Amino acid sequence: MTETYDGPFSLLQMFWGSIAARPLRSFLSVTAIAIQVILVLMIVGLTSGVISEWGKRVEGVGADILVQPPNSSIFFSFTSAVMQESLGDQIRSLSQVDEVAPTFIQTEPKNLVMIYGIDYKRFNALSKGFLFRDGRPFEGPDELIADDIMAQTRHLKVGSHVTLLNHEFTVCGIVAHGKGARYFIPLRTAQQIAGAERRVSMFYVRSKGDTEAARAQIVALLPENSIRSLSEYVSLMTSSNLPQLRPFTRTMVSLGIVVSFLVVLLNMHTMVMERTREIGILKALGFSRFDVVRMLLGETLILTLFGTGLGIAITFLTQAILKQTNPGLTILISPGWIFSAVALALLGAATGAAYPALRAASYDPVVALAYE
């Protein structure tokens, strides 16, 4: 009789039969596991995507070196405008420096969109310049340039009126994205709004070809300031290099594992209680303790695989929807984190199923058969 149940096909039939006999409980388990996978992939994907996209936008400005105040954050929105604008002329006078663009950085508090106050000619000279989709550069103090992603998201066109920083602007141009900020306004206007006359947040610097030589000259000129090459800055723009994000990521991942663990534990515990008599019959027919544990863990494995598959599918569907509805929001889902999410789901589910499975394996067949 034992051999009848030892074949993989027979065991699979038993697994599937048990799951199909309890569709609601199985659905809840699959949903809980899917939520764990979605939680892990979305949280990590959002943080990694936003950081990676921001790094590319800074790289697209065309500078080689970033000059910031002492102890400034790599997130420009947290950088204060404390640098004298006149420092730009001193930097530009260095023999290895080709162009310097003073930049005033502000963040719109309502939607956390970054705004650059720029000297248009100097900022535009850092690279091949803005690629205009429509319109022209700003000429007046109350005009702004928006990138195409922001224009698509907010349905802006040349001539549209936008209120930023409690100040009304008129859109004069729409440019291709990838130049640091989403909005660009005149430097003097940004300074007046913030009450920071002749001060800037940072300088974008382009060297004449030898980045390290230019950086060394700037360090000698401004030894107390934070001076990074663009390659160094971009290398920092990963979630693994940002210790402030690690506790948040770990907390959300741990929360997902706990949710999966508790739901599977409750499901398996209730299922074992309901199947006490069935387990007694199987043990009377020759099932060993190992066979019982293998059967219950096998059922958990099937539920976990369904849950992870559903979670991955929903994550990619959500990514596609957000890409259409909010193009400025980048979600980066890497194969490594997909594997990690699946592994974490298996770990949480297996841990939750372990105790009920071991308890079921310890049942005495006689007592289990008498269970009502």
C-alpha positions as CSV (number, residue, x, y, z in Angstrom):
1,M,0.0,0.0,0.0
2,T,2.9,2.4,0.8
3,E,4.2,2.2,-2.8
4,T,0.8,3.4,-4.1
5,Y,1.5,6.9,-2.5
6,D,5.2,7.1,-3.1
7,G,5.2,8.0,-6.8
8,P,5.6,11.7,-7.6
9,F,2.4,11.7,-9.7
10,S,0.4,10.2,-6.8
11,L,1.8,12.7,-4.4
12,L,1.1,15.6,-6.8
13,Q,-2.5,14.4,-7.1
14,M,-2.8,14.4,-3.3
15,F,-1.3,17.9,-3.0
16,W,-3.6,19.3,-5.7
17,G,-6.6,17.5,-4.3
18,S,-6.1,18.9,-0.8
19,I,-5.6,22.5,-2.2
20,A,-8.7,22.2,-4.4
21,A,-10.8,20.9,-1.6
22,R,-10.2,24.1,0.4
23,P,-10.3,26.8,-2.3
24,L,-10.9,29.8,-0.1
25,R,-8.1,29.0,2.3
26,S,-5.8,28.3,-0.6
27,F,-6.7,31.5,-2.2
28,L,-5.9,33.5,0.9
29,S,-2.5,31.8,1.2
30,V,-1.7,32.5,-2.4
31,T,-2.8,36.2,-2.0
32,A,-0.7,36.7,1.2
33,I,2.4,35.3,-0.6
34,A,1.7,37.4,-3.6
35,I,1.4,40.5,-1.4
36,Q,4.8,39.7,0.1
37,V,6.4,39.5,-3.4
38,I,4.7,42.7,-4.6
39,L,5.7,44.5,-1.5
40,V,9.4,43.5,-1.9
41,L,9.6,44.2,-5.6
42,M,7.7,47.5,-5.6
43,I,9.5,49.0,-2.6
44,V,12.9,48.0,-3.9
45,G,11.9,48.8,-7.5
46,L,10.7,52.3,-6.6
47,T,13.8,53.2,-4.6
48,S,16.2,51.8,-7.1
49,G,14.3,53.2,-10.1
50,V,14.1,56.8,-8.7
51,I,17.7,56.8,-7.7
52,S,18.9,55.4,-11.0
53,E,16.8,57.7,-13.0
54,W,18.0,60.7,-11.0
55,G,21.6,59.7,-11.6
56,K,21.0,59.6,-15.4
57,R,19.3,63.0,-15.3
58,V,22.3,64.5,-13.5
59,E,24.7,62.8,-16.0
60,G,22.7,64.3,-18.9
61,V,23.4,67.8,-17.8
62,G,26.8,67.5,-19.5
63,A,29.1,68.5,-16.6
64,D,32.2,66.6,-15.4
65,I,32.3,68.0,-11.8
66,L,29.8,68.9,-9.2
67,V,30.7,71.6,-6.6
68,Q,28.5,71.7,-3.6
69,P,28.6,73.3,-0.1
70,P,30.4,71.4,2.7
71,N,28.7,68.2,4.0
72,S,25.9,68.6,1.4
73,S,23.6,65.7,0.5
74,I,23.9,63.8,-2.7
75,F,20.2,64.5,-3.0
76,F,20.2,68.1,-4.4
77,S,16.8,68.9,-2.9
78,F,18.4,68.9,0.5
79,T,21.2,71.2,-0.5
80,S,20.9,74.8,0.9
81,A,21.7,77.8,-1.3
82,V,24.6,79.1,0.7
83,M,27.3,79.4,-2.0
84,Q,28.2,82.8,-3.3
85,E,27.4,83.1,-7.0
86,S,30.8,84.9,-7.5
87,L,32.6,81.7,-6.8
88,G,31.6,80.6,-10.3
89,D,33.8,83.2,-11.8
90,Q,36.7,82.1,-9.7
91,I,36.2,78.5,-10.7
92,R,35.9,79.4,-14.4
93,S,39.2,81.3,-14.3
94,L,41.1,78.0,-13.6
95,S,43.2,76.7,-16.4
96,Q,41.6,73.3,-16.6
97,V,38.0,74.5,-16.4
98,D,36.0,75.2,-19.6
99,E,32.5,76.1,-18.4
100,V,30.7,76.7,-15.1
101,A,26.9,76.8,-14.6
102,P,25.6,78.2,-11.2
103,T,22.4,76.4,-10.2
104,F,19.8,77.3,-7.7
105,I,17.8,74.2,-6.6
106,Q,14.3,74.3,-5.2
107,T,11.6,71.7,-4.6
108,E,7.9,72.4,-5.1
109,P,6.4,71.3,-1.8
110,K,3.0,70.2,-3.2
111,N,4.4,67.5,-5.4
112,L,8.1,67.3,-4.6
113,V,9.1,68.2,-8.1
114,M,12.6,69.6,-8.5
115,I,13.1,73.0,-10.1
116,Y,16.4,74.4,-11.3
117,G,17.1,78.2,-11.3
118,I,19.7,78.6,-14.1
119,D,21.6,81.1,-16.1
120,Y,20.3,79.7,-19.4
121,K,23.3,80.4,-21.6
122,R,25.9,79.0,-19.2
123,F,23.8,75.9,-18.3
124,N,23.0,75.2,-21.9
125,A,26.7,75.5,-22.8
126,L,27.6,72.5,-20.6
127,S,26.4,70.0,-23.2
128,K,24.9,70.1,-26.7
129,G,22.1,72.1,-25.2
130,F,18.4,71.6,-24.6
131,L,16.5,69.8,-27.3
132,F,13.3,71.8,-27.7
133,R,10.2,69.8,-28.5
134,D,8.3,73.1,-28.7
135,G,8.7,76.7,-27.9
136,R,11.9,78.7,-27.0
137,P,14.2,79.6,-24.1
138,F,12.8,81.9,-21.4
139,E,13.3,85.6,-22.0
140,G,11.3,87.1,-19.1
141,P,11.5,86.5,-15.3
142,D,8.1,84.8,-15.2
143,E,8.7,82.2,-17.9
144,L,9.8,78.6,-17.4
145,I,10.9,75.6,-19.4
146,A,9.3,72.2,-18.7
147,D,10.6,68.8,-19.8
148,D,8.5,66.6,-22.0
149,I,7.7,64.1,-19.2
150,M,6.3,66.8,-17.0
151,A,4.4,68.3,-19.9
152,Q,2.9,64.9,-20.7
153,T,2.0,64.2,-17.0
154,R,0.4,67.7,-16.4
155,H,-0.8,68.2,-20.0
156,L,1.2,71.3,-20.5
157,K,1.9,73.2,-23.7
158,V,3.6,76.4,-24.7
159,G,1.5,79.2,-23.2
160,S,0.2,77.2,-20.2
161,H,0.2,78.8,-16.8
162,V,1.9,76.9,-13.9
163,T,2.0,77.9,-10.3
164,L,5.3,76.9,-8.7
165,L,6.7,78.0,-5.3
166,N,3.6,80.3,-4.9
167,H,4.6,82.1,-8.1
168,E,2.8,82.0,-11.5
169,F,4.9,81.1,-14.5
170,T,4.1,80.8,-18.2
171,V,5.5,77.8,-20.1
172,C,7.7,79.2,-22.9
173,G,9.4,75.9,-24.0
174,I,9.2,72.1,-23.7
175,V,12.4,70.2,-23.9
176,A,13.6,66.6,-23.9
177,H,13.9,65.2,-20.4
178,G,17.3,64.2,-18.9
179,K,18.8,67.6,-17.9
180,G,18.6,67.3,-14.2
181,A,15.3,68.9,-13.2
182,R,11.7,68.8,-14.5
183,Y,11.3,72.6,-14.5
184,F,13.8,75.4,-15.3
185,I,13.3,79.0,-14.3
186,P,15.6,82.1,-14.6
187,L,18.3,82.1,-11.9
188,R,17.4,85.6,-10.7
189,T,13.8,84.7,-10.3
190,A,14.7,81.6,-8.2
191,Q,16.9,83.7,-6.0
192,Q,14.2,86.4,-5.5
193,I,11.6,83.8,-4.6
194,A,13.8,82.2,-2.0
195,G,15.2,85.6,-0.7
196,A,18.8,84.4,-1.5
197,E,20.3,87.1,-3.6
198,R,23.5,86.2,-5.4
199,R,23.6,82.8,-3.8
200,V,23.3,79.4,-5.4
201,S,23.0,75.8,-4.4
202,M,25.8,74.3,-6.5
203,F,27.9,74.6,-9.6
204,Y,28.0,72.3,-12.5
205,V,31.5,72.4,-14.0
206,R,32.8,71.1,-17.3
207,S,36.5,70.5,-17.7
208,K,38.7,71.0,-20.7
209,G,39.3,67.3,-20.9
210,D,41.2,66.3,-17.9
211,T,38.5,65.9,-15.2
212,E,40.9,64.9,-12.4
213,A,43.2,67.9,-13.0
214,A,40.3,70.3,-13.0
215,R,38.9,68.7,-9.9
216,A,42.3,69.1,-8.2
217,Q,42.4,72.8,-9.1
218,I,38.9,73.3,-7.7
219,V,39.8,71.4,-4.5
220,A,42.8,73.7,-4.0
221,L,40.6,76.7,-4.6
222,L,37.7,75.6,-2.4
223,P,39.1,73.0,0.1
224,E,36.1,73.0,2.4
225,N,33.5,72.4,-0.3
226,S,32.2,69.0,-1.5
227,I,33.7,68.5,-4.9
228,R,32.9,65.2,-6.8
229,S,33.5,64.1,-10.3
230,L,30.4,63.1,-12.2
231,S,31.6,59.4,-12.4
232,E,32.0,59.4,-8.6
233,Y,28.5,60.9,-8.1
234,V,26.8,58.4,-10.4
235,S,28.5,55.5,-8.7
236,L,26.9,56.7,-5.4
237,M,23.4,56.7,-6.9
238,T,22.5,53.1,-6.0
239,S,20.3,52.0,-3.1
240,S,23.2,49.9,-1.7
241,N,25.3,53.0,-1.3
242,L,22.6,54.9,0.5
243,P,22.6,53.8,4.2
244,Q,19.5,56.0,4.9
245,L,17.4,53.7,2.7
246,R,18.6,50.4,4.0
247,P,16.6,50.4,7.3
248,F,13.4,51.3,5.3
249,T,14.0,48.6,2.7
250,R,14.8,45.9,5.3
251,T,11.8,46.9,7.3
252,M,9.4,46.5,4.4
253,V,11.0,43.2,3.3
254,S,10.7,41.9,6.9
255,L,7.1,43.0,7.0
256,G,6.4,41.0,3.9
257,I,8.0,37.9,5.3
258,V,6.1,38.2,8.6
259,V,2.8,38.5,6.7
260,S,3.5,35.5,4.6
261,F,4.7,33.5,7.7
262,L,1.6,34.3,9.8
263,V,-0.9,33.5,7.1
264,V,0.8,30.3,6.1
265,L,1.2,29.3,9.8
266,L,-2.5,29.9,10.5
267,N,-3.6,28.2,7.3
268,M,-1.5,25.1,7.8
269,H,-2.4,24.8,11.5
270,T,-6.1,24.9,10.8
271,M,-5.7,22.5,7.9
272,V,-3.8,20.0,10.1
273,M,-6.5,20.2,12.7
274,E,-9.2,19.5,10.1
275,R,-7.2,16.6,8.6
276,T,-6.2,14.9,11.8
277,R,-8.3,11.8,11.0
278,E,-7.0,11.8,7.3
279,I,-3.4,11.9,8.6
280,G,-4.1,9.0,11.0
281,I,-5.5,6.9,8.0
282,L,-2.4,7.7,5.9
283,K,-0.1,6.7,8.8
284,A,-2.1,3.5,9.3
285,L,-1.6,2.8,5.6
286,G,2.2,3.1,6.0
287,F,3.0,6.8,5.8
288,S,6.1,7.7,7.8
289,R,6.7,10.9,9.6
290,F,8.8,12.1,6.8
291,D,6.1,11.3,4.3
292,V,3.6,13.4,6.3
293,V,6.0,16.3,6.5
294,R,6.8,16.0,2.8
295,M,3.1,16.0,1.9
296,L,2.3,19.1,3.9
297,L,5.4,21.1,2.8
298,G,4.7,20.0,-0.8
299,E,1.3,21.6,-0.6
300,T,2.9,24.8,0.8
301,L,5.4,24.8,-2.0
302,I,2.6,24.6,-4.6
303,L,0.8,27.5,-2.9
304,T,4.0,29.5,-2.7
305,L,4.8,29.0,-6.4
306,F,1.3,30.2,-7.3
307,G,1.6,33.1,-5.0
308,T,5.0,34.2,-6.3
309,G,3.9,33.9,-9.9
310,L,0.8,36.0,-9.2
311,G,2.9,38.6,-7.3
312,I,5.5,38.9,-10.1
313,A,2.7,39.2,-12.7
314,I,0.9,41.9,-10.7
315,T,4.1,43.8,-10.1
316,F,4.9,43.9,-13.9
317,L,1.3,44.9,-14.6
318,T,1.5,47.7,-12.1
319,Q,4.8,48.9,-13.6
320,A,3.3,49.0,-17.0
321,I,0.2,51.0,-15.8
322,L,2.4,53.5,-13.9
323,K,4.6,54.0,-16.9
324,Q,1.6,55.1,-18.9
325,T,-0.2,57.1,-16.1
326,N,2.9,58.6,-14.5
327,P,5.9,58.6,-16.9
328,G,8.1,60.4,-14.4
329,L,7.9,57.6,-11.9
330,T,10.6,54.9,-12.6
331,I,10.3,51.4,-11.2
332,L,13.4,49.3,-11.7
333,I,12.7,45.6,-11.3
334,S,16.0,43.6,-11.6
335,P,16.3,39.8,-12.1
336,G,18.3,39.7,-8.9
337,W,15.5,41.1,-6.8
338,I,12.9,38.8,-8.5
339,F,15.0,35.9,-7.4
340,S,15.4,37.4,-3.9
341,A,11.6,37.9,-3.6
342,V,10.9,34.3,-4.6
343,A,13.5,33.1,-2.1
344,L,12.1,35.2,0.7
345,A,8.5,34.0,-0.1
346,L,9.7,30.4,0.1
347,L,11.5,31.1,3.3
348,G,8.5,32.7,4.9
349,A,6.1,30.0,3.8
350,A,8.4,27.1,4.7
351,T,8.9,28.6,8.2
352,G,5.2,29.0,8.7
353,A,4.4,25.5,7.6
354,A,7.2,23.8,9.5
355,Y,5.6,23.6,13.0
356,P,2.2,22.4,11.8
357,A,3.9,19.8,9.5
358,L,6.1,18.5,12.4
359,R,3.1,18.4,14.7
360,A,1.0,16.4,12.2
361,A,3.9,14.0,11.8
362,S,4.0,13.3,15.5
363,Y,0.3,12.2,15.7
364,D,-0.3,8.7,17.0
365,P,-2.3,6.8,14.3
366,V,-4.7,5.3,16.8
367,V,-5.4,8.7,18.5
368,A,-5.7,10.4,15.1
369,L,-8.2,7.8,13.8
370,A,-10.4,8.4,16.9
371,Y,-10.4,12.2,16.4
372,E,-13.7,13.7,15.5
